[in-house]
Amino acid sequence: MYQKTIASTCVLPYQSVNMKQKLLFLLILAFCASLPVLGATDTPETRRREAERYLQVNPPKALLDDVVDKMAANLPPEQRDQFKRVMTTQFDLAALTKASMDAMVKNFTTDELKALADFYGSPIGKSAMQKVGAYMADIMPAVQAEIMKAAAKMNH
């Protein structure tokens, strides 16, 4: 009797007990389904896992090779091969990868790293990444010139 009274006061009077159970089940299911939307747990471990996923879809070596090729195009033709050889044989890619991983884990949340990996793993993200080398090569002379101007002003 007591349970029937509580059950009948919690829901609309025209609902059957079976309907009440279905409604409760749907509410619990909706709550559980919304949990991933609320965000992933943000720990150094989850950040590292998403950063690793990012580095798989956007490997530092591919970015380095692209940037080196585009930068070499700005050099005199007789210096291009040597520049590429030095940059690809003397550049410590493992150190760059570790520094990238550590910086991502330090500066981005798990959700941000997941979004980056999702984007750069997508067709449009891959297309954008193929243009980064050209972009960097285009702006590098201006960046270097501005750094030199700023450094010259420090000496005065």
N, C-alpha and C positions, 0 to 999 in steps of 0.2 A: 504494500500500500504506500509506504513512504517513498520508495523508488519511483512508483508510478506518479506520485504527486510531483516530485522533483522534475521528472522527465516531462511532464505535461506543462510545467511552468517555464521551462527553458526554451521551448519552441512554440511555434504557432499551433493553436488548438486543432487545426484541420490536418496536421501531419500525422502519419502513422508512425509507429515505432520503427518499422523497416525504413521508412523515408528518413527518419531522424538519424539512423545508423549510416545510411548512404551519405547524408549531408555531412555528418561528422567525418566520415572517411574522405570525402572530397576536400573538406577544409584541411585535414591533416596532409593529404596528398599535395594540395596547392602550396602549403607552407613548406613542405620538404622540397618541392620542385623549385621554389624561389630561393632556396639557400645558395646555390651556385651564383645566382645573380647578385647576391649580397656581397660577393667578393671572396676571393680565395684567401686562405690564411697567409699572412705576410710574415714570413720568417726568413732568416738568411738561407736556410735550406731550400725553401720554395723559390726564393729569388734566384739562387744558383741554378736550380733546375730549369727555370724559364730563361735565364741568361744562356745556359748551354743550348737550349732549343733555338734561341735567337742566333747564336753563333753557328748552329748547324744550317739554318736557312740563309744566313748572311755571313759566310766564312771570311775571316780577316784576310786570308791569302788571296781570295778572289778580288776583294776591294784593293789590296795592296798592288796586285798585278795590274788592275785597271788604272789606278792612279799613276803608277810608274809609267805605263804605256802613254798615258795622256801627258804627263809631265815631260817625258822624253821627246814628245812631238814639238815641245817649245824650245828645245835645245838645238844648237847647230847640228846638222846631219852627222858630222864626223864624231860627235860626242854621245850620240844616242845609244849606240850599242854598249859602250863602256858604262854609261849611266845605268842602263837596264841590268847589265851583268852585276855591277856592284850592288845595286839595290835588291836584286833577287838572291844573291849569294851571301851578302854580308849583313843583311837586315835580319835581326833576331825576331822571327815571327812568333816563336813560343813566348818570348817576353811580352810582345804586343798582345797576344791572345790572353795571357794571364792578367796583364794590366787592364785589358778591356773587361774581362770577367769580373775582376775585383771592383772596378769602377762602376760597372752596371749593378752589382749586388749592393754596393754602398749607396748609390744615388737614385735607383729606381725601385718602385714597389713591385711586388709580384704581379699585380694586375697590369701595371705599365709595361713590364717586360713581356707578359703574355700578349698584350696588344701589339707591341713591336714585332714579336715573332710571328704573330698572326698576319700582320700587315705585310712584312717583308717576305713572308712565305706565300703571299697571294700573287696572282699574275700582275696586278698593278704595282704592288710593292717591288716585285722583281724588276719590272720595267723601270721604276724610279731608281733602283739601285744601279742599274746598268748605266745610268746617266751621271752618277755621283763622280766618277773618275773625270769625266769631261768638265763637270762643274768645278771640281777642285783644281784641275789644270787651268781653267779659265780665271779663277780668282786668285790662285797662288802668286802670280807676279804682283798683283795689287796688294795682297797681304804682305808680301816680302818688302815691297816699296814702302808701305806705311810703317812697318816695323823699323825699317832703316831710318825713316824720317823721325820717328818718335825717339829712337835710340840716339840720333844725332842731337836732338834737343836736350837730352839728359846731360850731354857733355858741355853744354853752354851755361 
